[in-house]
């Protein structure tokens, strides 16, 4: 189950309020500005700053 386009259109990074992109596999949402990855579980984005992982890992 992937995140809908309608939801992606309104989502923003909770840290910088910038645009986010869905990963090709649909398992994560990435903020290029903050270099953070938010996971997606069962089509639901987990947009919590404390749960985000740095892209450098």
Biopython code that builds the backbone (N, CA, C, O; Angstrom):
import numpy as np
from Bio.PDB.StructureBuilder import StructureBuilder

atoms = [
    (1, "UNK", "N", (0.849, -1.177, 0.000)),
    (1, "UNK", "CA", (0.000, 0.000, 0.000)),
    (1, "UNK", "C", (0.895, 1.241, 0.000)),
    (1, "UNK", "O", (1.798, 1.364, 0.827)),
    (2, "UNK", "N", (0.643, 2.131, -0.909)),
    (2, "UNK", "CA", (1.459, 3.335, -1.039)),
    (2, "UNK", "C", (0.673, 4.570, -0.608)),
    (2, "UNK", "O", (-0.547, 4.527, -0.445)),
    (3, "UNK", "N", (1.380, 5.640, -0.433)),
    (3, "UNK", "CA", (0.765, 6.907, -0.056)),
    (3, "UNK", "C", (0.124, 7.519, -1.296)),
    (3, "UNK", "O", (0.731, 7.529, -2.367)),
    (4, "UNK", "N", (-1.090, 8.024, -1.160)),
    (4, "UNK", "CA", (-1.796, 8.587, -2.310)),
    (4, "UNK", "C", (-1.154, 9.896, -2.771)),
    (4, "UNK", "O", (-0.525, 10.610, -1.990)),
    (5, "UNK", "N", (-1.329, 10.188, -4.054)),
    (5, "UNK", "CA", (-0.804, 11.435, -4.609)),
    (5, "UNK", "C", (-1.441, 12.633, -3.919)),
    (5, "UNK", "O", (-0.771, 13.637, -3.678)),
    (6, "UNK", "N", (-2.722, 12.539, -3.602)),
    (6, "UNK", "CA", (-3.421, 13.642, -2.941)),
    (6, "UNK", "C", (-2.785, 13.956, -1.583)),
    (6, "UNK", "O", (-2.632, 15.122, -1.220)),
    (7, "UNK", "N", (-2.416, 12.913, -0.838)),
    (7, "UNK", "CA", (-1.777, 13.119, 0.460)),
    (7, "UNK", "C", (-0.377, 13.692, 0.268)),
    (7, "UNK", "O", (0.019, 14.600, 0.999)),
    (8, "UNK", "N", (0.371, 13.184, -0.693)),
    (8, "UNK", "CA", (1.723, 13.691, -0.949)),
    (8, "UNK", "C", (1.690, 15.173, -1.322)),
    (8, "UNK", "O", (2.615, 15.917, -0.996)),
    (9, "UNK", "N", (0.626, 15.602, -2.006)),
    (9, "UNK", "CA", (0.512, 17.003, -2.413)),
    (9, "UNK", "C", (0.398, 17.950, -1.227)),
    (9, "UNK", "O", (0.766, 19.119, -1.338)),
    (10, "UNK", "N", (-0.105, 17.470, -0.094)),
    (10, "UNK", "CA", (-0.290, 18.354, 1.064)),
    (10, "UNK", "C", (0.736, 18.128, 2.170)),
    (10, "UNK", "O", (0.818, 18.926, 3.104)),
    (11, "UNK", "N", (1.520, 17.051, 2.079)),
    (11, "UNK", "CA", (2.517, 16.780, 3.116)),
    (11, "UNK", "C", (3.696, 17.739, 3.006)),
    (11, "UNK", "O", (4.096, 18.141, 1.913)),
    (12, "UNK", "N", (4.238, 18.094, 4.163)),
    (12, "UNK", "CA", (5.451, 18.911, 4.241)),
    (12, "UNK", "C", (6.310, 18.350, 5.359)),
    (12, "UNK", "O", (5.815, 17.679, 6.265)),
    (13, "UNK", "N", (7.587, 18.629, 5.286)),
    (13, "UNK", "CA", (8.506, 18.199, 6.336)),
    (13, "UNK", "C", (8.117, 18.899, 7.641)),
    (13, "UNK", "O", (7.977, 20.122, 7.662)),
    (14, "UNK", "N", (7.941, 18.146, 8.722)),
    (14, "UNK", "CA", (7.559, 18.779, 9.986)),
    (14, "UNK", "C", (8.685, 19.620, 10.599)),
    (14, "UNK", "O", (8.429, 20.460, 11.461)),
    (15, "UNK", "N", (9.915, 19.398, 10.162)),
    (15, "UNK", "CA", (11.046, 20.140, 10.712)),
    (15, "UNK", "C", (11.245, 21.489, 10.015)),
    (15, "UNK", "O", (11.327, 22.526, 10.674)),
    (16, "UNK", "N", (11.323, 21.472, 8.668)),
    (16, "UNK", "CA", (11.614, 22.709, 7.931)),
    (16, "UNK", "C", (10.415, 23.249, 7.150)),
    (16, "UNK", "O", (10.478, 24.343, 6.589)),
    (17, "UNK", "N", (9.326, 22.481, 7.115)),
    (17, "UNK", "CA", (8.102, 22.824, 6.365)),
    (17, "UNK", "C", (8.320, 22.811, 4.852)),
    (17, "UNK", "O", (7.516, 23.361, 4.099)),
    (18, "UNK", "N", (9.418, 22.177, 4.411)),
    (18, "UNK", "CA", (9.733, 22.084, 2.988)),
    (18, "UNK", "C", (9.011, 20.928, 2.310)),
    (18, "UNK", "O", (8.308, 20.145, 2.949)),
    (19, "UNK", "N", (9.205, 20.844, 0.997)),
    (19, "UNK", "CA", (8.584, 19.781, 0.211)),
    (19, "UNK", "C", (9.249, 18.438, 0.499)),
    (19, "UNK", "O", (10.442, 18.364, 0.791)),
    (20, "UNK", "N", (8.450, 17.386, 0.409)),
    (20, "UNK", "CA", (8.946, 16.029, 0.601)),
    (20, "UNK", "C", (8.617, 15.198, -0.636)),
    (20, "UNK", "O", (7.709, 15.529, -1.398)),
    (21, "UNK", "N", (9.373, 14.110, -0.825)),
    (21, "UNK", "CA", (9.158, 13.223, -1.964)),
    (21, "UNK", "C", (9.017, 11.795, -1.476)),
    (21, "UNK", "O", (9.677, 11.381, -0.523)),
    (22, "UNK", "N", (8.155, 11.051, -2.136)),
    (22, "UNK", "CA", (7.971, 9.640, -1.838)),
    (22, "UNK", "C", (9.088, 8.848, -2.511)),
    (22, "UNK", "O", (9.383, 9.061, -3.687)),
    (23, "UNK", "N", (9.709, 7.932, -1.762)),
    (23, "UNK", "CA", (10.725, 7.067, -2.351)),
    (23, "UNK", "C", (10.079, 6.160, -3.390)),
    (23, "UNK", "O", (8.883, 5.878, -3.319)),
    (24, "UNK", "N", (10.877, 5.703, -4.355)),
    (24, "UNK", "CA", (10.344, 4.865, -5.435)),
    (24, "UNK", "C", (9.672, 3.605, -4.920)),
    (24, "UNK", "O", (8.669, 3.164, -5.482)),
    (25, "UNK", "N", (10.218, 3.015, -3.849)),
    (25, "UNK", "CA", (9.622, 1.786, -3.310)),
    (25, "UNK", "C", (8.413, 2.058, -2.415)),
    (25, "UNK", "O", (7.744, 1.121, -1.981)),
    (26, "UNK", "N", (8.126, 3.339, -2.134)),
    (26, "UNK", "CA", (6.965, 3.707, -1.332)),
    (26, "UNK", "C", (7.115, 3.446, 0.152)),
    (26, "UNK", "O", (6.142, 3.548, 0.900)),
    (27, "UNK", "N", (8.319, 3.109, 0.592)),
    (27, "UNK", "CA", (8.527, 2.775, 2.006)),
    (27, "UNK", "C", (9.057, 3.934, 2.823)),
    (27, "UNK", "O", (9.306, 3.786, 4.020)),
    (28, "UNK", "N", (9.232, 5.080, 2.196)),
    (28, "UNK", "CA", (9.751, 6.228, 2.916)),
    (28, "UNK", "C", (9.435, 7.523, 2.205)),
    (28, "UNK", "O", (9.173, 7.549, 1.003)),
    (29, "UNK", "N", (9.465, 8.601, 2.976)),
    (29, "UNK", "CA", (9.277, 9.948, 2.468)),
    (29, "UNK", "C", (10.530, 10.725, 2.842)),
    (29, "UNK", "O", (10.984, 10.675, 3.985)),
    (30, "UNK", "N", (11.083, 11.442, 1.873)),
    (30, "UNK", "CA", (12.376, 12.095, 2.066)),
    (30, "UNK", "C", (12.232, 13.611, 1.961)),
    (30, "UNK", "O", (11.546, 14.133, 1.083)),
    (31, "UNK", "N", (12.904, 14.301, 2.887)),
    (31, "UNK", "CA", (13.052, 15.754, 2.811)),
    (31, "UNK", "C", (14.485, 16.024, 2.376)),
    (31, "UNK", "O", (15.428, 15.731, 3.111)),
    (32, "UNK", "N", (14.646, 16.579, 1.186)),
    (32, "UNK", "CA", (15.975, 16.879, 0.674)),
    (32, "UNK", "C", (16.660, 17.994, 1.442)),
    (32, "UNK", "O", (17.883, 17.990, 1.575)),
    (33, "UNK", "N", (15.890, 18.948, 1.949)),
    (33, "UNK", "CA", (16.461, 20.070, 2.692)),
    (33, "UNK", "C", (17.062, 19.646, 4.016)),
    (33, "UNK", "O", (18.180, 20.040, 4.348)),
    (34, "UNK", "N", (16.336, 18.854, 4.768)),
    (34, "UNK", "CA", (16.801, 18.390, 6.085)),
    (34, "UNK", "C", (17.629, 17.112, 5.985)),
    (34, "UNK", "O", (18.296, 16.723, 6.944)),
    (35, "UNK", "N", (17.584, 16.458, 4.819)),
    (35, "UNK", "CA", (18.266, 15.167, 4.617)),
    (35, "UNK", "C", (17.736, 14.135, 5.613)),
    (35, "UNK", "O", (18.504, 13.392, 6.224)),
    (36, "UNK", "N", (16.401, 14.100, 5.766)),
    (36, "UNK", "CA", (15.753, 13.141, 6.662)),
    (36, "UNK", "C", (14.825, 12.238, 5.876)),
    (36, "UNK", "O", (14.263, 12.630, 4.853)),
    (37, "UNK", "N", (14.675, 11.006, 6.382)),
    (37, "UNK", "CA", (13.772, 10.019, 5.790)),
    (37, "UNK", "C", (12.741, 9.637, 6.843)),
    (37, "UNK", "O", (13.087, 9.209, 7.944)),
    (38, "UNK", "N", (11.472, 9.798, 6.489)),
    (38, "UNK", "CA", (10.357, 9.397, 7.346)),
    (38, "UNK", "C", (9.794, 8.098, 6.796)),
    (38, "UNK", "O", (9.580, 7.987, 5.589)),
    (39, "UNK", "N", (9.550, 7.121, 7.646)),
    (39, "UNK", "CA", (9.067, 5.832, 7.159)),
    (39, "UNK", "C", (7.564, 5.874, 6.875)),
    (39, "UNK", "O", (6.838, 6.735, 7.371)),
    (40, "UNK", "N", (7.131, 4.918, 6.065)),
    (40, "UNK", "CA", (5.716, 4.746, 5.726)),
    (40, "UNK", "C", (5.339, 3.335, 6.145)),
    (40, "UNK", "O", (5.982, 2.369, 5.735)),
    (41, "UNK", "N", (4.298, 3.213, 6.961)),
    (41, "UNK", "CA", (3.808, 1.901, 7.407)),
    (41, "UNK", "C", (2.365, 1.723, 6.967)),
    (41, "UNK", "O", (1.496, 2.514, 7.335)),
    (42, "UNK", "N", (2.112, 0.700, 6.192)),
    (42, "UNK", "CA", (0.765, 0.396, 5.692)),
    (42, "UNK", "C", (0.121, 1.600, 5.014)),
    (42, "UNK", "O", (-1.074, 1.851, 5.174)),
    (43, "UNK", "N", (0.934, 2.350, 4.248)),
    (43, "UNK", "CA", (0.415, 3.501, 3.528)),
    (43, "UNK", "C", (0.256, 4.752, 4.361)),
    (43, "UNK", "O", (-0.255, 5.760, 3.873)),
    (44, "UNK", "N", (0.690, 4.703, 5.625)),
    (44, "UNK", "CA", (0.553, 5.851, 6.530)),
    (44, "UNK", "C", (1.934, 6.433, 6.811)),
    (44, "UNK", "O", (2.788, 5.749, 7.375)),
    (45, "UNK", "N", (2.164, 7.688, 6.425)),
    (45, "UNK", "CA", (3.453, 8.314, 6.710)),
    (45, "UNK", "C", (3.605, 8.594, 8.208)),
    (45, "UNK", "O", (2.692, 9.117, 8.847)),
    (46, "UNK", "N", (4.758, 8.245, 8.752)),
    (46, "UNK", "CA", (5.071, 8.525, 10.161)),
    (46, "UNK", "C", (5.948, 9.776, 10.157)),
    (46, "UNK", "O", (7.174, 9.687, 10.097)),
    (47, "UNK", "N", (5.307, 10.938, 10.222)),
    (47, "UNK", "CA", (5.997, 12.220, 10.056)),
    (47, "UNK", "C", (6.363, 12.826, 11.419)),
    (47, "UNK", "O", (5.984, 13.955, 11.729)),
    (48, "UNK", "N", (7.094, 12.067, 12.212)),
    (48, "UNK", "CA", (7.556, 12.535, 13.517)),
    (48, "UNK", "C", (9.055, 12.791, 13.434)),
    (48, "UNK", "O", (9.813, 11.913, 13.021)),
    (49, "UNK", "N", (9.484, 13.978, 13.822)),
    (49, "UNK", "CA", (10.905, 14.330, 13.731)),
    (49, "UNK", "C", (11.759, 13.345, 14.515)),
    (49, "UNK", "O", (12.829, 12.955, 14.048)),
    (50, "UNK", "N", (11.313, 12.941, 15.686)),
    (50, "UNK", "CA", (12.083, 12.010, 16.522)),
    (50, "UNK", "C", (12.225, 10.624, 15.899)),
    (50, "UNK", "O", (13.142, 9.883, 16.252)),
    (51, "UNK", "N", (11.338, 10.265, 14.985)),
    (51, "UNK", "CA", (11.353, 8.953, 14.337)),
    (51, "UNK", "C", (12.114, 8.968, 13.009)),
    (51, "UNK", "O", (12.407, 7.910, 12.451)),
    (52, "UNK", "N", (12.434, 10.165, 12.499)),
    (52, "UNK", "CA", (13.113, 10.287, 11.212)),
    (52, "UNK", "C", (14.551, 9.802, 11.302)),
    (52, "UNK", "O", (15.185, 9.873, 12.354)),
    (53, "UNK", "N", (15.053, 9.307, 10.174)),
    (53, "UNK", "CA", (16.430, 8.822, 10.080)),
    (53, "UNK", "C", (17.201, 9.720, 9.112)),
    (53, "UNK", "O", (16.680, 10.073, 8.053)),
    (54, "UNK", "N", (18.430, 10.092, 9.459)),
    (54, "UNK", "CA", (19.251, 10.881, 8.522)),
    (54, "UNK", "C", (19.548, 10.067, 7.261)),
    (54, "UNK", "O", (19.768, 8.858, 7.332)),
    (55, "UNK", "N", (19.553, 10.729, 6.125)),
    (55, "UNK", "CA", (19.822, 10.050, 4.851)),
    (55, "UNK", "C", (21.251, 9.545, 4.761)),
    (55, "UNK", "O", (21.533, 8.650, 3.965)),
    (56, "UNK", "N", (22.146, 10.085, 5.542)),
    (56, "UNK", "CA", (23.545, 9.684, 5.497)),
    (56, "UNK", "C", (23.794, 8.285, 6.044)),
    (56, "UNK", "O", (24.878, 7.735, 5.848)),
    (57, "UNK", "N", (22.823, 7.704, 6.721)),
    (57, "UNK", "CA", (22.996, 6.371, 7.308)),
    (57, "UNK", "C", (22.753, 5.298, 6.276)),
    (57, "UNK", "O", (22.852, 4.110, 6.586)),
]
sb = StructureBuilder()
sb.init_structure("model")
sb.init_model(0)
sb.init_chain("A")
sb.init_seg("    ")
for serial, (resi, resn, name, xyz) in enumerate(atoms, 1):
    if name == "N":
        sb.init_residue(resn, " ", resi, " ")
    sb.init_atom(name, np.array(xyz, "f"), 0.0, 1.0, " ", f" {name:<3s}", serial, name[0])
structure = sb.get_structure()
